[in-house]
Amino acid sequence: MGLEATHTFHDEPDDLMQVKRIARTLALGLALLASSLTPASAIPLLLVDAQTLQVLYQEDAGQPWHPASLTKMMTAYLAFAAIKDGRVSLDTPVKISQHAWNQAPAKSGLDKGSAVTMQDALYIMLVKSANDIAVAIAETVGGDEKTFVKQMNLMAQQMNMTATHFENASGLNNAKQVSSARDMAMLALYLRRDYPQYETMFLTEAVQIGKTTLKTSNEMLEHFAGVTGMKTGYICASGLNIVASVNRDGRQLIAVVLGGSSARERNELAAQLFLRGLSGALVPTGKTVVDVANIDAAPTDMRPLICGAKAKEYVKQREADFPMGLKGQPSYLTDDIKGPVYVATDLGKIVTGVPLPRPRPSFVQQLASN
């Protein structure tokens, strides 16, 4: 897929950079030898070579799991498809309806009735993970969220995401909203293949809108060289999820970590997977991501361990078993990166009595003709 990272690095004297690089390499080498990819209890982990689709590592990658805001990757995919089909454009106004405004945080901070362009909306949704914007995009593309969700599920079927079912466009808590690490990797691959022109949206670190700065929660963008996106997610039932892509030294990899007990653990595990894959410590298993079997089971509910009475004890145990990134411990996230900042515009309240034309998506027409 040939995508290149576009991060900007802080300038440092060459000799200082060399010393830091050597020190980091030694520390990470020792850490990689000492650490395990299976701390405490198992959570889904998956590393895929994005160029060959070969699985380099997987653990419970087919276990049903709540995707949380990883859902917004599919919302973005359908918006990109609508732009390609001409049903909307990057300049199409995306209005914050009452239903969109009613969504739980994280939110954009925009007032009910106000609007931004589709391009701005996509940046805000993917960077801030704004639930109100996700619903507003769904309504703009699908007419209403319910119709859009039907399109999401149809597209998931077309992508052979056999563990996946959507109930909303945002990823907010719903017991029936389910996916798997395998399916999320499939979605990431489709995004990279079909819409590489939107890569910058996934690696942008902040959106400036008026006097407000909306920052990403994906710290890998700031501290792991070569990361090119993609999305984080969290609800109590899922724990902390991430789909991340990296382009380094001619290698393009995708990592998925679901159910982290903290952002630290989630990010450090993803970075560890990348480093093992890039170093050659993880080699192709002989199976592609398409071949990974999804399990017919109920989705794991992490709520008791993440938000319940056992949370404090659980997090403490996870820290003991996988201390990477804790104070006084080595970390895989040692780079200092300044990524893109996008400037969006609040268009204010737009009143129009003319609904946007919404022809059927091309993939729906194709199915109907088969």
N, C-alpha and C positions, 0 to 999 in steps of 0.2 A: 504493500500500500504506500510505501515510500514517503511517509510524513516525517518532517524534521521538526525538532523542538525549536521554539523561538524565544526561549528565556534570555534575559539580559543579566549578566553576572556583574557583581561589584568588582571594581578594579583593585588589585593588590600588587605589590612588588613581586616579581617572578620568584625570587629566592624565598620569600615568606610563603607564597603559595605552594612552592615545592615542599617545604618543611611540613606544612599543614597536610599536604596530600600524602606524604610518606607516613606521618603519624596516624592519619585516618585509616590508611590502608592496613597498617599493622594492627590497629585496634579492631578494625572490622574483621580482619582475618582471624584473630583470636576469638572474636565474638561468634563468627560463623562456625568455628570448630566446636565451641562450647555450647551453643544454643541448639534447641530442637525446634522442628517445625510443628510440633504437637504439644504445646504447653497446656498443662492442666487437662481439662476435658476437651474433646475434639470439637472444633468449629469448622465450617466449610472453608477450604482453601483450594485455590486453583491457579495454576500458572500455565499460560498457553503461548506458544510461538505464533504471533499474529501473521507471519508470512507463510508458514506451512500448516497452520492449525493444529500442530502436534501438541499434545499435553506433555508438559515437562514435570508437573507435580499435581496431584489431586488428592484431596481427602474430603469425603462426604460431599463431593461437588454436586451430586444429584439429590441431596436431601432437601425436601421442600422447606422454604424459609420465607419469612416476610421481607419483601424488598425495600420497604420504607421509601425514601426519596430516590432510590435507584430507578423507581418507576418513571421519574421525569426523563430518563433516557428515551423511553418509548414515546412519551409526550412530545419530546423534541423530534424524534424520528418522523412521527406523523405530521408535524408542522413542516419539517423539511420537505416531506413528500407533497404536501399541499402547495408549497411554494413551487416545487418543480412542476406540478400539474397545472399551475396557473390559477388555482382556486383562491389563493391569497398571495400577497407579495411581502417582501421585507418592510414595505412602507404601510401595509394595512394597519389601521388602528386596532389595538387590542384594549377593550374597555373593561374596567373593573365593575362587574355587575354586583348586585346585592349578594348573590350566591357566592361569587368569588370573594367578595369582601368579608363574608362570614367565615371563611376558612380559618382554622387555627394557625398560629405561628409555626414556622418562620414565615414572615410576610414582607412585602415590599415597602410598606409604609405609605403607599399611594391611597388617596381618598376614594371612596365609593363614587363611581361615575366618571372618574378621570381615566385617561388613556395614555398609552405609549405605543410606538410602532411595534410591529411584529419582531423586528430585529432587536430592539431594545428589550422587549418582553422575553425573548429567548435568552439573552445575556443575563437578565435579572433572575430568571428561573434557574438557570444552570449554575450561576455563580453563588447567589444567595440561597438557592433552593426555596424560593418563595412559593408558598402553596396557593396564595391568591392569584398569582400570575399564571401558575400551571392551569388552574381552572379557567382563567380568562382566555388563555390560549386554546384550551379545549373547546370553549364556547365559540370562539372566533372561527375555528377550523370546522368543528362538527355541528355547530348550531346550538347545542347544549351539551353538558358534560356526559349525560347518559348515552347519547348517540356516539360521542367521541370514544367513550369507553368500549362500546361495541366494536368500533374500528380498531382500538388497541388490541382487543382480544382476537380479532380476525387477523391482524398483522402478526401477532404472536404465533398463531397457528401456521401462517405462511412461513414463518421463520423456524418452524419445528421446535418452538419453545414449549415442550410438552408438559412441563411442570407449572407453567405460568398461567395465572388468571388475574385479571385486573377488575377492581370495583370502583376505582377513582383515578383521576389523572395526576394526583399529587403524591400519593404514597402514604397519606395519613392513615392512621390505624383502622384496619378493617380485617376481621378474622379470615375473610375469604380472599384477601389480596395476597397472592403467594407466587413464588418463583423458586429459583435455585441458582447456585453459583454457575453451574453449567449454562443455564439459560441466559443469565446476565452476561456471561462471556460471549455467547452467540450474538446477543443484541449489540454489544460493543463492537464486535467484528463487522456486523452489518452497517453500523454507523460509520465506521472507518472506511469501509469499502464504498458505500453508496454516497456519502456526503462528506468527503474529506475537506471540502471548502469551508466547513463550519468548525474545524478543529479549534480555532482560536477561542471560540465560545467556551470550550471545555477546559482550557488552560488559563483563562483570565482569572486574576487573583482578586479583583475588586471592580465594582461598578459605582461610578459617581453619578448621582442624580440630584441636582440642586446642591444643597449643602450636606446631603446625606451620602455616606460611603457604605456600601453594602459589600462586606468581605466574604470570601470563600471560607468554608470550614475545612477545606482540603489542604492541610499543611504540607503534604508531599510536594505540592506545586512550589512551595517556598524553600524546601530543604532536601530535595532529591533531584540531582541533575538529570535531565533527559525526560522527565515526566511530561507527558502531553495531555493530561486530563486523567479520569473523566468525571466521576460523580461519587459523592458520599451520601449516606442515608442513615437515619436513626429514628426509631420509635422504641418504646419499652419492649414490645413483643419481638423485635428483631435484634436488639443490640446495635452495635455500630458497624455499619457495612461500608465497603468501598469497592468500586471498580476503578482500576488505575491502568494506564498505558504508559509505556516507556519506549523511547527511541534512543539507543545509545550504541556507539561503535558498530553501526550497521545492523544491530539486532532490534527487533520490534516485538515486545512482549506485552501481554495483558495479564494482570493479576486480579483475582477476586478474593476478598476476605469478608465473611459474613459473621455477625454475632460477636464482634469485639466487645470487651468489657469497658473499654475506654478508647478515646481517639488515639491515644499513645499506642496502645496495643494494636489496634487496627492498622495504623500507619506503619509501625515498625515491622509487623508481620508482612505487609505488602512489600516493604522495602527489602526485607530479608529474602522473600521469594525472588524478587528481581535480581538481587546480588548473586544468589545461588545460580539462577538461570544464566546470567551474564558471564559468570566465572566458569561455567561448564560443569559445576558441581551437580546440576540437574540436567539430565539428558532426556531426549524423547522417549516416552514410554511405549511407543508403537501404536498408540491410540490417538485419534484426533478428538477435538472437543465435541464434534458431532456424534462420536461413538460413545461418549460418556452417558451412562444410563441414568435417567431420573428415577427416583424411588417413589413408589406408590404408597404414600404415608401422609399422615397429618403434618402440617408445618410445625417446626419446633417453636415453642413459646418461651422466649427468654425473659418475659416480664418478671417472674419471681426472682430471677438472679440479677436483673438489671435495675429494676425499680421497686422490688418487693423487700420483705424483711431480711432476706438472705443477701441482699446486694452488697453490703459493706464487707461481709465475710468473703463473698465470692470474688470481689475485686481485689481484696487483699491476697487471696490465694493465687489469682492470676498474676499479680505483680511478683509474687515470690517465684512462680514458675517461669515467668518470662519478664525479667526486669529491664530489658533493653529500653533506653530512653528515660528511665527514671533518674532522679537527681543522684549524681555520683556514679552512674552506670554508663557504659558506652552506648552509642546510638548509631543507627544506620542513616539517620537523617541529619547530615552534617553540612550540607551545602547551603550557601546563602544566595538566594535567587530573587531577583526582582522581575516579576512577571507583568503582563499587560494589565493596564487599568482602562476600563471602558467607560465612556461618558454617555449617559442616557439622558433623554429629555422627557419631562412630564408635559404631555400635550394639553393637560387640563381637561375640562369636561366637554366632550364632543357630543352634540345632539344631531342625530340624523335619523330620518324616518325610512331610509332606504336600506333594507337588509343586504348584507354581502351575498353575492351568488355563491352557492355551495354545490356544485355538481358532484356526483358520486365519485369517490376516489378511484383511480385507475385500477387498483388491485381488486376493488369490489366489482367493477365492471368485468374484469377478466374472469373472476370466479363465476359471475352470472352467465357468462358465455360458454363456460366449460360444461 
